[in-house]
Amino acid sequence: MYGLLYKDVIIHKKLLLATLGVIVFFSAIMVVAPLTDELKDFQMGLVLTLASIAIMLVVGMFEQGLYEQDERKKWQSLIASTSEGVRHQIASKYIFSAALSITVTTWCLLIYSIAGAISDTDITIYTVLLLQFLWIQLTIRAIETPFLVRFGSKQGNMFRMVLFGVIALVIITYGLFGDMSVFGSMENFLLWLKDALSDNSSIFLRLTPALSMCFFYLSYRLSCVWYLKGGEYYDK
C-alpha cells in the first residue's frame, strides 16, 4: 500500500505543487489581514474563514481527481490479481485524501494562531469552525467516493453533481418559500452560532469527529465492494 501512496504522489506531483501554490497564496492573505488596522475582530475572522474555505475547496477538487489516473482495465486486473490488492488500492486513496485534508487543516490552524497573535484576537471560535470544515470535507469525500469507484470519474461525477444539486435545490427552495422564522434574524443566528461553537460541552461538537470517521470507514468498505464493478465504465 505504501507503494500505491508513493505512486499517487509521483503521478500527481504537478497538481500537488499547484495546490500548494494556492494554499500559500491564501495563507499569505490570512497573515496580512491582521496587519490591516481597519479590520474589526469579526471581519478578520471572516477573512480567515473565507480563505480557509477557499483552500478546502481547492484541496477537495484535487482529491476528486485521485481516481482518474487509475481508471484502466489493465490496472484494475493487475490490482485484482494481487493479494489484498483491491483493499490496498482503495485504502491508499482514502488515506491519501484524509492525510491531505488533515495536513492542510493543521497548517490553517497554525496560520490562525499567527494571525490571532498578530492582532491580539481570540480565534477559538474560528478554530472550532475550521475543524468542523475538516469533518464536512471528509464526509463529502465519504459520500462521493463510492460513486467515483463504482461508475468511474465521468459517470461518478455526474451522479455526485445530481445528488448535491438536489440537496442544494431543496435548501434554496426552503430558503425562498419555507418558514425562516425558526432561525430568527441573521444577528440572532450568528449569536447562536457563536454560542454553539463556544460550548465545549456540546454533544454535537464532540460527536462530529467520531461520526465523520465512522462514515468515512463505511464508505471505504462500500468502495472495496464496488471497485471491480466499476471496470465496465473504464475506457480501456
MODELLER restraints for C-alpha pairs under 7 A, 6 or more apart:
rsr = mdl.restraints
at = mdl.atoms
rsr.add(forms.Gaussian(group=physical.xy_distance, feature=features.Distance(at['CA:1:A'], at['CA:88:A']), mean=5.20, stdev=0.5))
rsr.add(forms.Gaussian(group=physical.xy_distance, feature=features.Distance(at['CA:1:A'], at['CA:89:A']), mean=6.98, stdev=0.5))
rsr.add(forms.Gaussian(group=physical.xy_distance, feature=features.Distance(at['CA:1:A'], at['CA:92:A']), mean=6.10, stdev=0.5))
rsr.add(forms.Gaussian(group=physical.xy_distance, feature=features.Distance(at['CA:4:A'], at['CA:89:A']), mean=6.90, stdev=0.5))
rsr.add(forms.Gaussian(group=physical.xy_distance, feature=features.Distance(at['CA:4:A'], at['CA:92:A']), mean=6.28, stdev=0.5))
rsr.add(forms.Gaussian(group=physical.xy_distance, feature=features.Distance(at['CA:5:A'], at['CA:92:A']), mean=5.63, stdev=0.5))
rsr.add(forms.Gaussian(group=physical.xy_distance, feature=features.Distance(at['CA:5:A'], at['CA:96:A']), mean=6.79, stdev=0.5))
rsr.add(forms.Gaussian(group=physical.xy_distance, feature=features.Distance(at['CA:19:A'], at['CA:58:A']), mean=6.84, stdev=0.5))
rsr.add(forms.Gaussian(group=physical.xy_distance, feature=features.Distance(at['CA:19:A'], at['CA:59:A']), mean=6.82, stdev=0.5))
rsr.add(forms.Gaussian(group=physical.xy_distance, feature=features.Distance(at['CA:23:A'], at['CA:55:A']), mean=5.88, stdev=0.5))
rsr.add(forms.Gaussian(group=physical.xy_distance, feature=features.Distance(at['CA:26:A'], at['CA:51:A']), mean=5.68, stdev=0.5))
rsr.add(forms.Gaussian(group=physical.xy_distance, feature=features.Distance(at['CA:27:A'], at['CA:111:A']), mean=6.76, stdev=0.5))
rsr.add(forms.Gaussian(group=physical.xy_distance, feature=features.Distance(at['CA:30:A'], at['CA:47:A']), mean=6.76, stdev=0.5))
rsr.add(forms.Gaussian(group=physical.xy_distance, feature=features.Distance(at['CA:30:A'], at['CA:48:A']), mean=5.57, stdev=0.5))
rsr.add(forms.Gaussian(group=physical.xy_distance, feature=features.Distance(at['CA:30:A'], at['CA:51:A']), mean=6.93, stdev=0.5))
rsr.add(forms.Gaussian(group=physical.xy_distance, feature=features.Distance(at['CA:30:A'], at['CA:115:A']), mean=6.69, stdev=0.5))
rsr.add(forms.Gaussian(group=physical.xy_distance, feature=features.Distance(at['CA:31:A'], at['CA:111:A']), mean=6.82, stdev=0.5))
rsr.add(forms.Gaussian(group=physical.xy_distance, feature=features.Distance(at['CA:31:A'], at['CA:115:A']), mean=5.39, stdev=0.5))
rsr.add(forms.Gaussian(group=physical.xy_distance, feature=features.Distance(at['CA:33:A'], at['CA:44:A']), mean=6.49, stdev=0.5))
rsr.add(forms.Gaussian(group=physical.xy_distance, feature=features.Distance(at['CA:34:A'], at['CA:44:A']), mean=6.51, stdev=0.5))
rsr.add(forms.Gaussian(group=physical.xy_distance, feature=features.Distance(at['CA:34:A'], at['CA:115:A']), mean=5.93, stdev=0.5))
rsr.add(forms.Gaussian(group=physical.xy_distance, feature=features.Distance(at['CA:34:A'], at['CA:118:A']), mean=6.26, stdev=0.5))
rsr.add(forms.Gaussian(group=physical.xy_distance, feature=features.Distance(at['CA:34:A'], at['CA:119:A']), mean=5.23, stdev=0.5))
rsr.add(forms.Gaussian(group=physical.xy_distance, feature=features.Distance(at['CA:41:A'], at['CA:121:A']), mean=6.70, stdev=0.5))
rsr.add(forms.Gaussian(group=physical.xy_distance, feature=features.Distance(at['CA:45:A'], at['CA:126:A']), mean=6.61, stdev=0.5))
rsr.add(forms.Gaussian(group=physical.xy_distance, feature=features.Distance(at['CA:49:A'], at['CA:126:A']), mean=6.94, stdev=0.5))
rsr.add(forms.Gaussian(group=physical.xy_distance, feature=features.Distance(at['CA:52:A'], at['CA:108:A']), mean=6.86, stdev=0.5))
rsr.add(forms.Gaussian(group=physical.xy_distance, feature=features.Distance(at['CA:63:A'], at['CA:97:A']), mean=5.88, stdev=0.5))
rsr.add(forms.Gaussian(group=physical.xy_distance, feature=features.Distance(at['CA:66:A'], at['CA:93:A']), mean=6.97, stdev=0.5))
rsr.add(forms.Gaussian(group=physical.xy_distance, feature=features.Distance(at['CA:68:A'], at['CA:153:A']), mean=5.89, stdev=0.5))
rsr.add(forms.Gaussian(group=physical.xy_distance, feature=features.Distance(at['CA:71:A'], at['CA:152:A']), mean=6.91, stdev=0.5))
rsr.add(forms.Gaussian(group=physical.xy_distance, feature=features.Distance(at['CA:71:A'], at['CA:234:A']), mean=5.66, stdev=0.5))
rsr.add(forms.Gaussian(group=physical.xy_distance, feature=features.Distance(at['CA:72:A'], at['CA:234:A']), mean=5.70, stdev=0.5))
rsr.add(forms.Gaussian(group=physical.xy_distance, feature=features.Distance(at['CA:72:A'], at['CA:235:A']), mean=6.69, stdev=0.5))
rsr.add(forms.Gaussian(group=physical.xy_distance, feature=features.Distance(at['CA:72:A'], at['CA:236:A']), mean=5.32, stdev=0.5))
rsr.add(forms.Gaussian(group=physical.xy_distance, feature=features.Distance(at['CA:73:A'], at['CA:231:A']), mean=5.98, stdev=0.5))
rsr.add(forms.Gaussian(group=physical.xy_distance, feature=features.Distance(at['CA:73:A'], at['CA:234:A']), mean=6.27, stdev=0.5))
rsr.add(forms.Gaussian(group=physical.xy_distance, feature=features.Distance(at['CA:73:A'], at['CA:236:A']), mean=5.33, stdev=0.5))
rsr.add(forms.Gaussian(group=physical.xy_distance, feature=features.Distance(at['CA:79:A'], at['CA:85:A']), mean=4.82, stdev=0.5))
rsr.add(forms.Gaussian(group=physical.xy_distance, feature=features.Distance(at['CA:79:A'], at['CA:86:A']), mean=5.94, stdev=0.5))
rsr.add(forms.Gaussian(group=physical.xy_distance, feature=features.Distance(at['CA:80:A'], at['CA:86:A']), mean=5.77, stdev=0.5))
rsr.add(forms.Gaussian(group=physical.xy_distance, feature=features.Distance(at['CA:86:A'], at['CA:224:A']), mean=6.45, stdev=0.5))
rsr.add(forms.Gaussian(group=physical.xy_distance, feature=features.Distance(at['CA:87:A'], at['CA:224:A']), mean=6.00, stdev=0.5))
rsr.add(forms.Gaussian(group=physical.xy_distance, feature=features.Distance(at['CA:90:A'], at['CA:220:A']), mean=6.99, stdev=0.5))
rsr.add(forms.Gaussian(group=physical.xy_distance, feature=features.Distance(at['CA:90:A'], at['CA:223:A']), mean=6.94, stdev=0.5))
rsr.add(forms.Gaussian(group=physical.xy_distance, feature=features.Distance(at['CA:90:A'], at['CA:224:A']), mean=6.29, stdev=0.5))
rsr.add(forms.Gaussian(group=physical.xy_distance, feature=features.Distance(at['CA:98:A'], at['CA:138:A']), mean=6.85, stdev=0.5))
rsr.add(forms.Gaussian(group=physical.xy_distance, feature=features.Distance(at['CA:101:A'], at['CA:134:A']), mean=6.82, stdev=0.5))
rsr.add(forms.Gaussian(group=physical.xy_distance, feature=features.Distance(at['CA:105:A'], at['CA:134:A']), mean=6.73, stdev=0.5))
rsr.add(forms.Gaussian(group=physical.xy_distance, feature=features.Distance(at['CA:109:A'], at['CA:127:A']), mean=6.47, stdev=0.5))
rsr.add(forms.Gaussian(group=physical.xy_distance, feature=features.Distance(at['CA:116:A'], at['CA:122:A']), mean=6.35, stdev=0.5))
rsr.add(forms.Gaussian(group=physical.xy_distance, feature=features.Distance(at['CA:116:A'], at['CA:123:A']), mean=5.98, stdev=0.5))
rsr.add(forms.Gaussian(group=physical.xy_distance, feature=features.Distance(at['CA:125:A'], at['CA:194:A']), mean=6.93, stdev=0.5))
rsr.add(forms.Gaussian(group=physical.xy_distance, feature=features.Distance(at['CA:125:A'], at['CA:197:A']), mean=5.77, stdev=0.5))
rsr.add(forms.Gaussian(group=physical.xy_distance, feature=features.Distance(at['CA:125:A'], at['CA:198:A']), mean=6.12, stdev=0.5))
rsr.add(forms.Gaussian(group=physical.xy_distance, feature=features.Distance(at['CA:128:A'], at['CA:197:A']), mean=6.37, stdev=0.5))
rsr.add(forms.Gaussian(group=physical.xy_distance, feature=features.Distance(at['CA:135:A'], at['CA:208:A']), mean=7.00, stdev=0.5))
rsr.add(forms.Gaussian(group=physical.xy_distance, feature=features.Distance(at['CA:135:A'], at['CA:209:A']), mean=6.17, stdev=0.5))
rsr.add(forms.Gaussian(group=physical.xy_distance, feature=features.Distance(at['CA:135:A'], at['CA:212:A']), mean=5.84, stdev=0.5))
rsr.add(forms.Gaussian(group=physical.xy_distance, feature=features.Distance(at['CA:138:A'], at['CA:212:A']), mean=6.76, stdev=0.5))
rsr.add(forms.Gaussian(group=physical.xy_distance, feature=features.Distance(at['CA:138:A'], at['CA:216:A']), mean=6.81, stdev=0.5))
rsr.add(forms.Gaussian(group=physical.xy_distance, feature=features.Distance(at['CA:139:A'], at['CA:212:A']), mean=5.72, stdev=0.5))
rsr.add(forms.Gaussian(group=physical.xy_distance, feature=features.Distance(at['CA:139:A'], at['CA:215:A']), mean=6.88, stdev=0.5))
rsr.add(forms.Gaussian(group=physical.xy_distance, feature=features.Distance(at['CA:139:A'], at['CA:216:A']), mean=6.49, stdev=0.5))
rsr.add(forms.Gaussian(group=physical.xy_distance, feature=features.Distance(at['CA:142:A'], at['CA:215:A']), mean=6.58, stdev=0.5))
rsr.add(forms.Gaussian(group=physical.xy_distance, feature=features.Distance(at['CA:142:A'], at['CA:216:A']), mean=4.95, stdev=0.5))
rsr.add(forms.Gaussian(group=physical.xy_distance, feature=features.Distance(at['CA:142:A'], at['CA:219:A']), mean=5.23, stdev=0.5))
rsr.add(forms.Gaussian(group=physical.xy_distance, feature=features.Distance(at['CA:144:A'], at['CA:160:A']), mean=5.91, stdev=0.5))
rsr.add(forms.Gaussian(group=physical.xy_distance, feature=features.Distance(at['CA:146:A'], at['CA:219:A']), mean=6.51, stdev=0.5))
rsr.add(forms.Gaussian(group=physical.xy_distance, feature=features.Distance(at['CA:146:A'], at['CA:222:A']), mean=6.51, stdev=0.5))
rsr.add(forms.Gaussian(group=physical.xy_distance, feature=features.Distance(at['CA:146:A'], at['CA:223:A']), mean=4.81, stdev=0.5))
rsr.add(forms.Gaussian(group=physical.xy_distance, feature=features.Distance(at['CA:147:A'], at['CA:156:A']), mean=4.77, stdev=0.5))
rsr.add(forms.Gaussian(group=physical.xy_distance, feature=features.Distance(at['CA:147:A'], at['CA:159:A']), mean=7.00, stdev=0.5))
rsr.add(forms.Gaussian(group=physical.xy_distance, feature=features.Distance(at['CA:148:A'], at['CA:156:A']), mean=4.30, stdev=0.5))
rsr.add(forms.Gaussian(group=physical.xy_distance, feature=features.Distance(at['CA:148:A'], at['CA:157:A']), mean=6.62, stdev=0.5))
rsr.add(forms.Gaussian(group=physical.xy_distance, feature=features.Distance(at['CA:149:A'], at['CA:223:A']), mean=6.13, stdev=0.5))
rsr.add(forms.Gaussian(group=physical.xy_distance, feature=features.Distance(at['CA:149:A'], at['CA:226:A']), mean=6.61, stdev=0.5))
rsr.add(forms.Gaussian(group=physical.xy_distance, feature=features.Distance(at['CA:149:A'], at['CA:227:A']), mean=5.57, stdev=0.5))
rsr.add(forms.Gaussian(group=physical.xy_distance, feature=features.Distance(at['CA:149:A'], at['CA:230:A']), mean=5.99, stdev=0.5))
rsr.add(forms.Gaussian(group=physical.xy_distance, feature=features.Distance(at['CA:150:A'], at['CA:226:A']), mean=5.27, stdev=0.5))
rsr.add(forms.Gaussian(group=physical.xy_distance, feature=features.Distance(at['CA:150:A'], at['CA:227:A']), mean=5.93, stdev=0.5))
rsr.add(forms.Gaussian(group=physical.xy_distance, feature=features.Distance(at['CA:150:A'], at['CA:229:A']), mean=6.12, stdev=0.5))
rsr.add(forms.Gaussian(group=physical.xy_distance, feature=features.Distance(at['CA:150:A'], at['CA:230:A']), mean=4.28, stdev=0.5))
rsr.add(forms.Gaussian(group=physical.xy_distance, feature=features.Distance(at['CA:151:A'], at['CA:230:A']), mean=5.22, stdev=0.5))
rsr.add(forms.Gaussian(group=physical.xy_distance, feature=features.Distance(at['CA:151:A'], at['CA:233:A']), mean=5.97, stdev=0.5))
rsr.add(forms.Gaussian(group=physical.xy_distance, feature=features.Distance(at['CA:152:A'], at['CA:230:A']), mean=6.21, stdev=0.5))
rsr.add(forms.Gaussian(group=physical.xy_distance, feature=features.Distance(at['CA:152:A'], at['CA:233:A']), mean=5.86, stdev=0.5))
rsr.add(forms.Gaussian(group=physical.xy_distance, feature=features.Distance(at['CA:152:A'], at['CA:234:A']), mean=6.66, stdev=0.5))
rsr.add(forms.Gaussian(group=physical.xy_distance, feature=features.Distance(at['CA:183:A'], at['CA:189:A']), mean=6.30, stdev=0.5))
